[in-house]
Amino acid sequence: MEGAAGADSICQDSHRAAPKTTGSEGFSRSRETMRSMPGNCGEIRGSVQRMTPLQSLFEIEHSIVQAPMAGVQGVALAAAVSNAGGLGSLPCAMLDADALRRELIELKALTSKPFNVNFFCHTPPVASEERAAGWRKALAPYYRDFGLELDDVPAGPKRSPFDHAAADVLDDLRPAVVSFHFGLPSPQLLARVRAFRPKILASATTVEEACWLEARGVDAIIAQGLEAGGHRGMFLSEDPTTQMGSFALLPQIVSAVRTPVIAAGGIADVKTVAAARALGAAGVQVGTAYLLCPEATTSSVHRAALKSSECRHTAVTNLFTGRPARGIVNRLMRDLEYMAQAAPAFPLAAAAIAPLRTHAEALGSGDFSPLWAGQNAGLCREIPAAQVTRDLSAG
Ligand SMILES: Cc1cc2nc3c(=O)[nH]c(=O)nc-3n(C[C@H](O)[C@H](O)[C@H](O)COP(=O)(O)O)c2cc1C
């Protein structure tokens, strides 16, 4: 990942800068933008008046981005949301270059609308045998209980940062939008993406991260509040106390930057969308609310947890991958510390958990599964993704 020098000074400069375009303020500039656009978004629903900066930026009907969600969705969910007028997203962190190419070709066959492809930008860890051994020791009682062999733990699920092989595929298939989690790729890699002129998004979990992203010219910033399900996109600090809820984070980021801000975290119905807009968001990115859609590949244990009262108790934990992520509290999280020193660096913690997860899931239990979900998981409904998208945008 690129270095982070100068975030503070950039932030203050941005704060003093000329009027920006976000939330309801953004309607006026977007009207101008749309008038000058050759016959695409300006014609959406025949209503130039209601065009927001996000609708014009992405050429979409609704300012709703379906959050990329690695491990629980593929092309079907992304296509359904894009076809319904939102911005569907394809999570690519767990795809190698061949799989990425296949999925992009498939997605393009399913929708002619814009969609987003999403990558992680973490620095790959240096594996430490000492840490791996400590982690196996912490998990040894479960291995014993399940009659599993601890000595030959297979390599865990692959989560690779964005690289040149992925950039080659994007250069061939040219998606309209590319988003990044955990910062941005190196300047050289980012320049390769910019060369084919997609819109570029990235997540910020603090004002400093938002300013850092703005200084590097992203087209929109995703303000990820602490309510959000899945991995925290944090990248300038590892200190969990820097993380804020959406109500505090969103307006502070909106005041600090001129770039359009997309609110994420806890947004799951039309009222929470309206709240995000009122706090200055140009649009929203929604993940958890799509988890029970038939188009998602959410596992049966994950679906069961989402449909039960357990979904109201989520916590941020590093146990499943090594990085903090929010999920429904289960046995592993209750037994160990939520944020365990012993967990190896991202994504290495996942390897030793995987056999436990497979074993438990075969018995219908989510005790060892990452049940990623946000704090508003109780609002999840088992309805098609197109309907979720339309309902979110009904305000
Ligand atoms: C199951 C799940 C998986 C996720 N995976 C990713 C991912 O692969 N890439 C990413 O940028 N964000 C990921 N996120 C985080 C989302 O981008 C977004 O910040 C979050 O879903 C917003 O909060 P909400 O879940 O309350 O709607 C994931 C979230 C969930 C719930």
The ligand as a Gaussian input file, in Angstrom:
#p B3LYP/6-31G(d) Opt

LIG

0 1
 C      -20.539000     -10.388000       4.397000
 C      -19.753000      -9.156000       4.126000
 C      -18.601000      -9.222000       3.345000
 C      -17.896000      -8.050000       3.023000
 N      -16.830000      -8.123000       2.158000
 C      -16.278000      -6.973000       1.678000
 C      -15.355000      -7.009000       0.594000
 O      -15.030000      -8.066000       0.061000
 N      -14.850000      -5.843000       0.160000
 C      -15.222000      -4.623000       0.698000
 O      -14.748000      -3.581000       0.248000
 N      -16.096000      -4.572000       1.726000
 C      -16.648000      -5.709000       2.210000
 N      -17.593000      -5.647000       3.213000
 C      -17.899000      -4.335000       3.851000
 C      -18.855000      -3.533000       2.971000
 O      -18.154000      -2.946000       1.898000
 C      -19.571000      -2.389000       3.690000
 O      -18.636000      -1.545000       4.321000
 C      -20.577000      -2.859000       4.721000
 O      -21.312000      -3.949000       4.251000
 C      -21.545000      -1.722000       5.028000
 O      -22.256000      -1.955000       6.213000
 P      -23.608000      -2.817000       6.295000
 O      -23.140000      -4.242000       6.200000
 O      -24.149000      -2.451000       7.616000
 O      -24.483000      -2.448000       5.137000
 C      -18.308000      -6.801000       3.550000
 C      -19.456000      -6.749000       4.361000
 C      -20.183000      -7.894000       4.640000
 C      -21.426000      -7.782000       5.476000

